[in-house]
């Protein structure tokens, strides 16, 4: 008879905590005991306990808030990217809980950015770092890179939704004519994981977008990051059907 080895302790701990979350013994937004307390409770080392928490972070069940601890994550609604910079969230989401924070920084075009925006090196640009939130939990991240003269003057530090961000950007530029989008899946960088409060082991959906206005000028480049546990992309193609000749 072959005896199977016991699973690593981190999975046993993760199974127990997962069961407590699913059954409601640990409720959404509830703070977990400290890592030292949990390690003592399960009689394991702190690194082993952190590995167990990383499993649950990767599943989107808990999130680590810097300086505050680990919290049970409230179920976030699904975010759907529908192309052209537009994002939709589940219809049953409470609209009052949605918001986008915006931080604008002045910078100069270097290397890849200069090539992407088709501007000379050191041209003045603006970077808009936008983080979408549902309640207090981040669900999406976008960095916009815009020629300085196309930067809107009325950028607010917080907006109610992504549509407000797009409308604000549109006020300062000619109408867009073409948008090229590239979609990929990968693991997040440490800074992306920290901004979205996710594990570095959770896959993300990334969309790189370059938009050209009706004059042929690149009006903006954008980089979108969406956590894989709550995001999808939907693209619809409208095809023209040839007209049939009229019957005589």
DOMAR-114985 format. One line per 5 residues: number of its first residue (from 0); their letters; for each residue y, x, z of N, C-alpha, C. Coordinates in nm, 2 decimals, decimal comma. Layout:
BEGIN
NUM = a = Y/X/Z/Y/X/Z/Y/X/Z | ... .
END
This chain:
BEGIN
0 = xxxxx = -0,12/0,08/0,00/0,00/0,00/0,00/0,12/0,09/0,00 | 0,22/0,06/-0,09/0,34/0,14/-0,11/0,45/0,08/-0,02 | 0,50/0,16/0,07/0,61/0,11/0,15/0,75/0,15/0,09 | 0,82/0,05/0,07/0,95/0,07/0,01/1,05/0,12/0,11 | 1,14/0,21/0,07/1,24/0,26/0,17/1,34/0,15/0,20 .
5 = xxxxx = 1,39/0,16/0,32/1,49/0,06/0,36/1,62/0,09/0,28 | 1,69/-0,02/0,25/1,82/0,00/0,17/1,92/0,08/0,26 | 2,01/0,15/0,19/2,11/0,22/0,27/2,18/0,13/0,37 | 2,22/0,19/0,48/2,29/0,11/0,58/2,41/0,03/0,53 | 2,49/0,10/0,44/2,61/0,03/0,39/2,58/-0,10/0,33 .
10 = xxxxx = 2,47/-0,12/0,26/2,43/-0,25/0,20/2,39/-0,35/0,31 | 2,32/-0,31/0,41/2,29/-0,40/0,52/2,41/-0,45/0,59 | 2,51/-0,36/0,62/2,63/-0,40/0,68/2,71/-0,49/0,59 | 2,72/-0,46/0,46/2,79/-0,54/0,37/2,72/-0,68/0,36 | 2,59/-0,69/0,36/2,52/-0,82/0,36/2,56/-0,90/0,48 .
15 = xxxxx = 2,56/-0,84/0,60/2,60/-0,92/0,72/2,74/-0,97/0,71 | 2,83/-0,88/0,68/2,97/-0,92/0,67/2,99/-1,03/0,56 | 2,92/-1,01/0,45/2,93/-1,11/0,34/2,89/-1,25/0,39 | 2,78/-1,25/0,46/2,73/-1,38/0,51/2,83/-1,44/0,61 | 2,89/-1,36/0,69/2,99/-1,41/0,78/3,11/-1,47/0,71 .
20 = xxxxx = 3,15/-1,41/0,59/3,26/-1,46/0,51/3,22/-1,59/0,44 | 3,10/-1,59/0,38/3,06/-1,71/0,30/3,04/-1,83/0,39 | 2,99/-1,81/0,51/2,96/-1,92/0,60/3,08/-1,96/0,68 | 3,19/-1,89/0,66/3,32/-1,93/0,73/3,34/-1,88/0,87 | 3,25/-1,79/0,92/3,27/-1,73/1,05/3,39/-1,64/1,04 .
25 = xxxxx = 3,41/-1,57/0,93/3,53/-1,50/0,90/3,61/-1,57/0,80 | 3,72/-1,61/0,83/3,80/-1,71/0,75/3,90/-1,63/0,66 | 3,94/-1,70/0,55/4,04/-1,63/0,46/4,17/-1,59/0,53 | 4,22/-1,47/0,50/4,34/-1,41/0,56/4,31/-1,36/0,70 | 4,19/-1,38/0,76/4,16/-1,32/0,89/4,14/-1,17/0,88 .
30 = xxxxx = 4,20/-1,11/0,98/4,19/-0,96/0,99/4,05/-0,92/1,05 | 3,98/-0,83/0,99/3,86/-0,78/1,04/3,88/-0,69/1,16 | 3,79/-0,67/1,25/3,80/-0,57/1,36/3,83/-0,44/1,30 | 3,89/-0,35/1,37/3,92/-0,21/1,32/3,79/-0,14/1,27 | 3,81/-0,05/1,19/3,70/0,03/1,13/3,62/0,10/1,25 .
35 = xxxxx = 3,69/0,15/1,35/3,62/0,21/1,46/3,54/0,11/1,54 | 3,60/-0,02/1,56/3,52/-0,12/1,63/3,40/-0,16/1,55 | 3,41/-0,18/1,42/3,30/-0,22/1,34/3,19/-0,11/1,33 | 3,23/0,01/1,33/3,14/0,12/1,33/3,06/0,12/1,46 | 3,13/0,10/1,57/3,06/0,10/1,70/2,97/-0,03/1,70 .
40 = xxxxx = 3,01/-0,14/1,65/2,93/-0,26/1,65/2,80/-0,24/1,57 | 2,81/-0,18/1,46/2,69/-0,16/1,38/2,62/-0,02/1,40 | 2,67/0,05/1,50/2,61/0,18/1,54/2,60/0,27/1,42 | 2,70/0,29/1,34/2,70/0,38/1,23/2,83/0,47/1,23 | 2,83/0,57/1,15/2,95/0,65/1,14/3,06/0,58/1,07 .
45 = xxxxx = 3,18/0,63/1,09/3,30/0,56/1,02/3,29/0,57/0,87 | 3,25/0,69/0,81/3,23/0,69/0,66/3,13/0,59/0,61 | 3,02/0,57/0,69/2,92/0,47/0,64/2,98/0,33/0,65 | 3,06/0,30/0,75/3,12/0,17/0,76/3,22/0,15/0,65 | 3,30/0,26/0,61/3,39/0,24/0,50/3,32/0,22/0,37 .
50 = xxxxx = 3,21/0,28/0,35/3,13/0,26/0,23/3,09/0,11/0,22 | 3,05/0,05/0,34/3,01/-0,09/0,34/3,13/-0,18/0,30 | 3,25/-0,14/0,36/3,37/-0,22/0,33/3,41/-0,21/0,18 | 3,38/-0,09/0,12/3,41/-0,07/-0,02/3,33/-0,16/-0,11 | 3,20/-0,18/-0,07/3,12/-0,28/-0,14/3,18/-0,41/-0,15 .
55 = xxxxx = 3,23/-0,46/-0,03/3,30/-0,59/-0,03/3,43/-0,59/-0,10 | 3,50/-0,48/-0,09/3,63/-0,47/-0,17/3,60/-0,49/-0,32 | 3,49/-0,42/-0,36/3,46/-0,42/-0,50/3,42/-0,56/-0,55 | 3,37/-0,65/-0,46/3,33/-0,78/-0,49/3,45/-0,88/-0,47 | 3,56/-0,82/-0,43/3,68/-0,91/-0,41/3,68/-1,00/-0,29 .
60 = xxxxx = 3,59/-0,97/-0,19/3,58/-1,05/-0,07/3,68/-1,01/0,04 | 3,71/-0,88/0,04/3,81/-0,83/0,14/3,91/-0,74/0,07 | 4,03/-0,72/0,13/4,13/-0,63/0,08/4,18/-0,55/0,20 | 4,22/-0,42/0,17/4,27/-0,34/0,27/4,42/-0,33/0,25 | 4,50/-0,36/0,35/4,64/-0,36/0,35/4,68/-0,23/0,43 .
65 = xxxxx = 4,75/-0,14/0,36/4,79/-0,02/0,42/4,87/-0,04/0,55 | 4,82/0,03/0,65/4,89/0,02/0,78/4,86/-0,11/0,86 | 4,78/-0,20/0,81/4,75/-0,32/0,88/4,60/-0,35/0,90 | 4,52/-0,30/0,81/4,38/-0,32/0,83/4,31/-0,39/0,71 | 4,19/-0,43/0,73/4,11/-0,51/0,63/4,11/-0,66/0,66 .
70 = xxxxx = 4,13/-0,73/0,55/4,15/-0,88/0,57/4,05/-0,95/0,47 | 4,00/-1,06/0,51/3,92/-1,15/0,43/4,02/-1,20/0,32 | 3,98/-1,18/0,19/4,07/-1,22/0,08/4,05/-1,37/0,05 | 4,17/-1,43/0,05/4,16/-1,57/0,01/4,12/-1,58/-0,14 | 4,04/-1,68/-0,18/4,00/-1,68/-0,32/4,12/-1,70/-0,41 .
75 = xxxxx = 4,14/-1,60/-0,50/4,25/-1,61/-0,59/4,21/-1,69/-0,72 | 4,30/-1,76/-0,77/4,28/-1,83/-0,89/4,26/-1,74/-1,01 | 4,19/-1,78/-1,11/4,16/-1,70/-1,23/4,29/-1,69/-1,31 | 4,32/-1,56/-1,35/4,43/-1,53/-1,44/4,38/-1,51/-1,58 | 4,44/-1,58/-1,68/4,39/-1,57/-1,82/4,51/-1,52/-1,90 .
80 = xxxxx = 4,48/-1,40/-1,97/4,58/-1,35/-2,06/4,56/-1,41/-2,20 | 4,66/-1,48/-2,25/4,64/-1,55/-2,37/4,71/-1,48/-2,49 | 4,76/-1,36/-2,47/4,82/-1,28/-2,58/4,97/-1,30/-2,59 | 5,03/-1,20/-2,65/5,18/-1,21/-2,66/5,25/-1,20/-2,54 | 5,19/-1,15/-2,43/5,26/-1,14/-2,30/5,25/-1,26/-2,21 .
85 = xxxxx = 5,17/-1,36/-2,25/5,17/-1,48/-2,18/5,04/-1,49/-2,09 | 5,06/-1,53/-1,96/4,95/-1,54/-1,87/4,95/-1,68/-1,81 | 4,83/-1,73/-1,80/4,81/-1,86/-1,74/4,72/-1,85/-1,61 | 4,74/-1,94/-1,52/4,66/-1,94/-1,40/4,60/-2,08/-1,38 | 4,49/-2,09/-1,31/4,43/-2,22/-1,29/4,52/-2,33/-1,26 .
90 = xxxxx = 4,50/-2,45/-1,32/4,59/-2,56/-1,31/4,60/-2,60/-1,16 | 4,50/-2,59/-1,08/4,51/-2,64/-0,95/4,58/-2,54/-0,85 | 4,63/-2,43/-0,91/4,70/-2,33/-0,82/4,83/-2,40/-0,78 | 4,87/-2,37/-0,65/4,99/-2,42/-0,60/5,11/-2,34/-0,66 | 5,19/-2,40/-0,75/5,29/-2,32/-0,82/5,39/-2,26/-0,72 .
95 = xxxxx = 5,41/-2,32/-0,60/5,51/-2,26/-0,51/5,46/-2,13/-0,45 | 5,33/-2,09/-0,47/5,28/-1,97/-0,41/5,28/-1,85/-0,51 | 5,33/-1,88/-0,63/5,33/-1,78/-0,74/5,47/-1,71/-0,74 | 5,47/-1,58/-0,76/5,59/-1,51/-0,77/5,57/-1,37/-0,83 | 5,67/-1,31/-0,89/5,66/-1,18/-0,95/5,77/-1,09/-0,89 .
100 = xxxxx = 5,74/-0,98/-0,84/5,84/-0,88/-0,79/5,87/-0,78/-0,90 | 6,00/-0,75/-0,92/6,04/-0,66/-1,03/6,12/-0,54/-0,97 | 6,08/-0,42/-1,01/6,16/-0,30/-0,97/6,20/-0,23/-1,10 | 6,32/-0,21/-1,12/6,37/-0,14/-1,24/6,41/0,00/-1,21 | 6,37/0,10/-1,30/6,41/0,24/-1,28/6,46/0,29/-1,42 .
105 = xxxxx = 6,56/0,37/-1,41/6,61/0,44/-1,53/6,54/0,57/-1,55 | 6,50/0,60/-1,68/6,43/0,72/-1,71/6,46/0,77/-1,85 | 6,40/0,88/-1,89/6,42/0,93/-2,02/6,28/0,94/-2,09 | 6,28/0,92/-2,22/6,16/0,91/-2,30/6,10/1,05/-2,31 | 5,98/1,06/-2,27/5,91/1,19/-2,28/5,77/1,17/-2,36 .
110 = xxxxx = 5,73/1,27/-2,43/5,60/1,28/-2,49/5,55/1,15/-2,55 | 5,44/1,09/-2,48/5,38/0,97/-2,53/5,47/0,85/-2,54 | 5,56/0,84/-2,44/5,65/0,72/-2,45/5,75/0,73/-2,56 | 5,80/0,85/-2,59/5,89/0,87/-2,71/5,82/0,83/-2,84 | 5,69/0,87/-2,85/5,61/0,84/-2,97/5,58/0,69/-2,97 .
115 = xxxxx = 5,55/0,63/-2,86/5,51/0,49/-2,86/5,63/0,40/-2,90 | 5,75/0,44/-2,84/5,87/0,36/-2,87/5,94/0,40/-3,00 | 5,89/0,51/-3,06/5,95/0,57/-3,18/6,10/0,60/-3,16 | 6,13/0,67/-3,05/6,27/0,71/-3,02/6,27/0,86/-3,00 | 6,38/0,93/-3,02/6,39/1,07/-2,99/6,35/1,11/-2,84 .
120 = xxxxx = 6,31/1,23/-2,82/6,28/1,27/-2,69/6,41/1,26/-2,60 | 6,39/1,23/-2,48/6,50/1,21/-2,38/6,59/1,10/-2,40 | 6,55/1,01/-2,49/6,63/0,88/-2,51/6,63/0,80/-2,38 | 6,74/0,74/-2,35/6,74/0,66/-2,22/6,66/0,53/-2,23 | 6,57/0,51/-2,13/6,48/0,40/-2,12/6,50/0,33/-1,99 .
125 = xxxxx = 6,45/0,21/-1,98/6,43/0,14/-1,85/6,28/0,11/-1,83 | 6,23/0,13/-1,71/6,10/0,09/-1,67/6,11/-0,02/-1,58 | 6,04/-0,13/-1,61/6,03/-0,24/-1,51/5,89/-0,25/-1,46 | 5,87/-0,23/-1,33/5,74/-0,24/-1,27/5,73/-0,38/-1,21 | 5,64/-0,46/-1,26/5,63/-0,60/-1,22/5,49/-0,63/-1,16 .
130 = xxxxx = 5,49/-0,69/-1,04/5,37/-0,72/-0,98/5,36/-0,87/-0,95 | 5,26/-0,94/-1,00/5,25/-1,08/-0,98/5,17/-1,11/-0,85 | 5,21/-1,20/-0,78/5,15/-1,24/-0,65/5,11/-1,39/-0,65 | 4,99/-1,41/-0,58/4,96/-1,55/-0,54/4,96/-1,55/-0,39 | 5,06/-1,61/-0,33/5,08/-1,60/-0,19/5,12/-1,46/-0,16 .
135 = xxxxx = 5,05/-1,39/-0,08/5,08/-1,25/-0,04/4,98/-1,15/-0,11 | 4,89/-1,20/-0,20/4,79/-1,12/-0,26/4,83/-1,09/-0,40 | 4,84/-0,96/-0,44/4,87/-0,93/-0,58/4,76/-0,96/-0,68 | 4,79/-1,01/-0,80/4,68/-1,05/-0,89/4,71/-0,98/-1,03 | 4,82/-0,92/-1,05/4,84/-0,86/-1,19/4,96/-0,76/-1,18 .
140 = xxxxx = 4,95/-0,67/-1,27/5,05/-0,56/-1,27/5,09/-0,53/-1,41 | 5,22/-0,52/-1,44/5,27/-0,49/-1,57/5,39/-0,39/-1,56 | 5,38/-0,28/-1,65/5,49/-0,19/-1,66/5,55/-0,21/-1,80 | 5,68/-0,24/-1,80/5,75/-0,26/-1,93/5,84/-0,13/-1,95 | 5,84/-0,08/-2,07/5,93/0,03/-2,11/6,02/-0,02/-2,22 .
145 = xxxxx = 6,15/-0,01/-2,20/6,25/-0,07/-2,29/6,36/0,02/-2,32 | 6,41/0,03/-2,44/6,53/0,11/-2,47/6,64/0,06/-2,38 | 6,72/0,16/-2,33/6,82/0,12/-2,23/6,92/0,01/-2,28 | 6,96/0,02/-2,41/7,05/-0,08/-2,46/7,00/-0,22/-2,47 | 6,86/-0,23/-2,46/6,80/-0,36/-2,47/6,76/-0,42/-2,33 .
150 = xxxxx = 6,80/-0,34/-2,23/6,76/-0,39/-2,09/6,85/-0,50/-2,05 | 6,80/-0,61/-2,00/6,88/-0,72/-1,96/6,96/-0,69/-1,83 | 7,08/-0,74/-1,82/7,16/-0,71/-1,70/7,13/-0,80/-1,58 | 7,06/-0,91/-1,60/7,04/-1,00/-1,49/6,89/-1,00/-1,44 | 6,84/-0,88/-1,43/6,70/-0,87/-1,38/6,71/-0,89/-1,23 .
155 = xxxxx = 6,63/-0,98/-1,18/6,62/-1,01/-1,04/6,50/-0,94/-0,97 | 6,51/-0,91/-0,84/6,41/-0,84/-0,77/6,28/-0,93/-0,76 | 6,30/-1,06/-0,77/6,18/-1,15/-0,76/6,21/-1,27/-0,85 | 6,10/-1,31/-0,92/6,11/-1,42/-1,01/5,99/-1,51/-0,99 | 6,00/-1,64/-1,02/5,89/-1,74/-0,99/5,76/-1,73/-1,07 .
160 = xxxxx = 5,77/-1,67/-1,19/5,65/-1,66/-1,27/5,67/-1,56/-1,38 | 5,56/-1,53/-1,45/5,57/-1,43/-1,56/5,65/-1,48/-1,68 | 5,66/-1,61/-1,70/5,74/-1,67/-1,80/5,89/-1,64/-1,78 | 5,93/-1,64/-1,65/6,07/-1,60/-1,62/6,10/-1,46/-1,66 | 6,00/-1,37/-1,64/6,02/-1,23/-1,67/6,04/-1,21/-1,82 .
165 = xxxxx = 5,95/-1,28/-1,90/5,95/-1,27/-2,04/6,08/-1,33/-2,10 | 6,13/-1,44/-2,04/6,25/-1,50/-2,08/6,37/-1,41/-2,06 | 6,37/-1,35/-1,94/6,48/-1,26/-1,91/6,49/-1,14/-2,01 | 6,37/-1,08/-2,04/6,37/-0,97/-2,14/6,41/-1,02/-2,28 | 6,38/-1,14/-2,32/6,41/-1,19/-2,45/6,56/-1,21/-2,47 .
170 = xxxxx = 6,63/-1,23/-2,36/6,78/-1,26/-2,37/6,86/-1,14/-2,42 | 6,80/-1,02/-2,40/6,88/-0,89/-2,44/6,83/-0,83/-2,57 | 6,75/-0,90/-2,65/6,70/-0,84/-2,77/6,69/-0,94/-2,88 | 6,68/-0,89/-3,01/6,65/-0,98/-3,12/6,51/-1,04/-3,10 | 6,49/-1,14/-3,18/6,35/-1,21/-3,17/6,25/-1,11/-3,21 .
175 = xxxxx = 6,13/-1,12/-3,15/6,02/-1,03/-3,19/5,95/-1,07/-3,31 | 5,91/-0,98/-3,39/5,84/-1,01/-3,52/5,69/-0,98/-3,52 | 5,66/-0,86/-3,46/5,52/-0,82/-3,45/5,48/-0,77/-3,31 | 5,36/-0,79/-3,27/5,31/-0,74/-3,15/5,17/-0,69/-3,17 | 5,15/-0,56/-3,13/5,02/-0,50/-3,14/4,96/-0,48/-3,00 .
180 = xxxxx = 4,84/-0,53/-2,98/4,78/-0,53/-2,85/4,64/-0,46/-2,86 | 4,62/-0,38/-2,76/4,49/-0,31/-2,75/4,43/-0,34/-2,61 | 4,30/-0,39/-2,61/4,24/-0,44/-2,48/4,13/-0,34/-2,45 | 4,12/-0,30/-2,32/4,01/-0,21/-2,28/3,97/-0,25/-2,13 | 3,86/-0,20/-2,09/3,81/-0,21/-1,95/3,78/-0,07/-1,90 .
185 = xxxxx = 3,82/-0,05/-1,78/3,80/0,08/-1,71/3,82/0,06/-1,56 | 3,79/0,17/-1,49/3,82/0,17/-1,35/3,97/0,20/-1,32 | 4,02/0,15/-1,21/4,17/0,17/-1,19/4,20/0,31/-1,14 | 4,32/0,36/-1,16/4,36/0,48/-1,09/4,39/0,44/-0,95 | 4,41/0,55/-0,87/4,43/0,52/-0,72/4,56/0,44/-0,70 .
190 = xxxxx = 4,67/0,47/-0,78/4,79/0,40/-0,77/4,78/0,25/-0,81 | 4,70/0,23/-0,91/4,68/0,09/-0,96/4,60/0,01/-0,85 | 4,49/0,08/-0,80/4,41/0,01/-0,69/4,50/-0,02/-0,57 | 4,59/0,07/-0,53/4,67/0,05/-0,42/4,77/-0,06/-0,44 | 4,83/-0,07/-0,56/4,92/-0,18/-0,59/4,86/-0,31/-0,59 .
195 = xxxxx = 4,73/-0,32/-0,64/4,66/-0,45/-0,65/4,57/-0,47/-0,53 | 4,56/-0,38/-0,44/4,48/-0,39/-0,32/4,33/-0,42/-0,35 | 4,28/-0,34/-0,44/4,14/-0,35/-0,49/4,07/-0,22/-0,47 | 3,94/-0,22/-0,48/3,87/-0,10/-0,47/3,88/-0,02/-0,60 | 3,87/0,11/-0,59/3,87/0,20/-0,71/3,74/0,18/-0,79 .
200 = xxxxx = 3,64/0,11/-0,73/3,51/0,08/-0,80/3,51/-0,05/-0,87 | 3,62/-0,13/-0,86/3,63/-0,26/-0,93/3,69/-0,24/-1,07 | 3,62/-0,28/-1,17/3,67/-0,26/-1,31/3,80/-0,35/-1,33 | 3,89/-0,30/-1,41/4,01/-0,37/-1,45/4,01/-0,39/-1,60 | 4,09/-0,49/-1,64/4,11/-0,52/-1,78/4,26/-0,47/-1,81 .
205 = xxxxx = 4,27/-0,39/-1,91/4,40/-0,34/-1,94/4,44/-0,38/-2,08 | 4,57/-0,41/-2,10/4,62/-0,45/-2,23/4,74/-0,36/-2,25 | 4,74/-0,28/-2,36/4,85/-0,20/-2,40/4,92/-0,28/-2,52 | 5,05/-0,31/-2,51/5,12/-0,39/-2,60/5,25/-0,32/-2,65 | 5,27/-0,32/-2,78/5,39/-0,27/-2,84/5,45/-0,38/-2,93 .
210 = xxxxx = 5,57/-0,41/-2,91/5,64/-0,52/-2,98/5,76/-0,47/-3,06 | 5,76/-0,52/-3,18/5,87/-0,48/-3,28/5,96/-0,60/-3,31 | 6,09/-0,58/-3,31/6,18/-0,70/-3,33/6,20/-0,72/-3,48 | 6,28/-0,82/-3,52/6,29/-0,85/-3,66/6,37/-0,75/-3,74 | 6,43/-0,65/-3,67/6,50/-0,54/-3,74/6,40/-0,42/-3,77 .
215 = xxxxx = 6,28/-0,43/-3,72/6,18/-0,32/-3,73/6,18/-0,22/-3,62 | 6,27/-0,25/-3,52/6,28/-0,15/-3,41/6,18/-0,19/-3,30 | 6,12/-0,09/-3,24/6,03/-0,12/-3,12/6,12/-0,16/-3,01 | 6,10/-0,28/-2,96/6,18/-0,34/-2,86/6,13/-0,32/-2,72 | 5,99/-0,30/-2,71/5,93/-0,28/-2,58/5,79/-0,23/-2,59 .
220 = xxxxx = 5,75/-0,16/-2,50/5,60/-0,13/-2,48/5,57/-0,17/-2,34 | 5,45/-0,23/-2,33/5,41/-0,28/-2,20/5,26/-0,24/-2,17 | 5,23/-0,22/-2,05/5,10/-0,19/-2,00/5,06/-0,28/-1,89 | 4,96/-0,37/-1,92/4,91/-0,47/-1,83/4,78/-0,43/-1,76 | 4,77/-0,45/-1,63/4,65/-0,42/-1,55/4,61/-0,55/-1,48 .
225 = xxxxx = 4,49/-0,60/-1,51/4,44/-0,72/-1,44/4,30/-0,69/-1,38 | 4,29/-0,72/-1,25/4,16/-0,70/-1,18/4,04/-0,78/-1,25 | 3,93/-0,71/-1,27/3,82/-0,77/-1,34/3,76/-0,89/-1,26 | 3,78/-0,90/-1,13/3,71/-1,01/-1,06/3,79/-1,14/-1,07 | 3,90/-1,14/-1,13/3,98/-1,27/-1,14/4,06/-1,28/-1,27 .
230 = xxxxx = 4,02/-1,21/-1,37/4,10/-1,21/-1,50/4,01/-1,21/-1,62 | 4,06/-1,27/-1,72/4,00/-1,28/-1,85/4,10/-1,28/-1,96 | 4,06/-1,26/-2,08/4,16/-1,26/-2,19/4,11/-1,36/-2,30 | 4,20/-1,44/-2,35/4,17/-1,54/-2,45/4,26/-1,52/-2,57 | 4,20/-1,51/-2,68/4,28/-1,49/-2,81/4,23/-1,60/-2,91 .
235 = xxxxx = 4,33/-1,67/-2,96/4,30/-1,78/-3,06/4,35/-1,74/-3,19 | 4,27/-1,75/-3,30/4,31/-1,72/-3,43/4,33/-1,85/-3,51 | 4,45/-1,87/-3,57/4,47/-1,99/-3,65/4,45/-1,95/-3,80 | 4,36/-2,01/-3,86/4,33/-1,97/-4,00/4,39/-2,08/-4,10 | 4,45/-2,04/-4,20/4,50/-2,13/-4,30/4,38/-2,17/-4,40 .
240 = xxxxx = 4,36/-2,30/-4,41/4,26/-2,35/-4,51/4,32/-2,37/-4,64 | 4,26/-2,32/-4,75/4,32/-2,35/-4,88/4,32/-2,49/-4,91 | 4,43/-2,53/-4,98/4,45/-2,67/-5,02/4,35/-2,71/-5,13 | 4,29/-2,82/-5,12/4,20/-2,86/-5,23/4,28/-2,93/-5,34 | 4,25/-2,90/-5,47/4,32/-2,97/-5,58/4,31/-3,12/-5,57 .
245 = xxx = 4,42/-3,18/-5,60/4,41/-3,33/-5,59/4,32/-3,39/-5,70 | 4,25/-3,49/-5,67/4,17/-3,56/-5,77/4,25/-3,64/-5,87 | 4,21/-3,63/-5,99/4,28/-3,70/-6,10/4,20/-3,83/-6,13 .
END
